[in-house]
Amino acid sequence: TMLSKANYGEFGQKSVILEDELFVQKSKFGEGRYFYNVISDARYIGDFIVVIIANSMFCTVPREAFADGGAEFLSEIKKHAQLD
């Protein structure tokens, strides 16, 4: 399910998708596909939702990209990654 609208930031359009088995981030630079078990945290930080991957990489998504400020996205990613 695609949960975010396109974000036009300094690196261009990007999107995030929550698939059954994978968290997917797409941008003009390519696509990152991560199993949920490597996600170590997901939280609000300022105006962003930050997804921390394998304790060393991270993906940020502006909260304004979501109609609900990212609440559904954050809840779903935490459920898939078993962070709650």
Beta strands, then each sheet from edge to edge (+ up, - down):
strand 1: 7-9
strand 2: 12-18
strand 3: 22-27
strand 4: 30-35
strand 5: 39-45
strand 6: 48-53
strand 7: 57-62
sheet 1: 1+ 2- 3+ 4-
sheet 2: 5+ 6- 7+
end
